Amino acid sequence: MARKDDAASAANAGRLKQIALTYKMTRRADPKIGLIIAAVGIVTLGVFLAIGFLIGHPVYLGILGFVLAFLAMAIIFGRRAEKAAFGQMEGQPGAAAAVLDNVGRGWTTTPAVAMNRSQDVVHRAVGKAGIVLIAEGNPNRVKSLLAAEKKKMARIVADVPVHDFIVGNGEGQVPLKKLRTSMLKLPRVLSGPQVTTTNDRLRAMGDMMSRLPIPKGPVPGNGKGFKMPPRG
């Protein structure tokens, strides 16, 4: 029993530490985050207390207001923390890979399946929507990388749909903050076993690719250094 209590205490301490680190990160990009969260909490609680006094149940509405105020503060904090994280990652090599790490269950992601000397890179994700290729870098250069990767997909898994996104803020591109949402909106056309089979085929292709010569020059990061904030 004592071990369970110690484990629970350690887990809670870890969560609190993570929240504190996330708050510090967010405050650097959004200095008013503390005031905004406090204002949301005070206004929400104040509204419910006012309603409580009007209807003659200040205690009941006060408790309800306190709970909802805390919930509202958590939601606002999560959204602004996420926005700050995306702002810091924007334009960094491997930023898309960090988003893919948090895309959700049912997806198998592989960072940097194709790259060039200019640090343009293509990542791959496989799920019930099929294969998704995500490119980041110079829009003109990554198009050739995507085309080459699509040809490989056609040879290995011709019966699986292939989607592609270029991360960026230009015309025809997907902003980093909308990448996860765009992927989740894709229609699901594969069953679980089909996804597994597709992953097996692509892993075999990866083994063949590992024996090919690697281009010289710096290799873009895979995004492991980025930590996404907890979702509100």
Secondary structure, DSSP 8 states (H G I E B T S, - for coil): -HHHHHHHHHHHHHHHHHHHHHHHHHHHH-TTHHHHHHHHHHHHHHHHHHHHHHHT-HHHHHHHHHHHHHHHHHHHHHHHHHHHHHHHHTT-TTHHHHHHTTS-TT-EEEEEEEE-TT--EEEEEEETTEEEEEEES-HHHHHHHHHHHHHHHHHH-TTS-EEEEEESSSTT-B-GGGHHHHHHTS-----HHHHHHHHHHHHHHHHHHHTS---SS-----STT-------
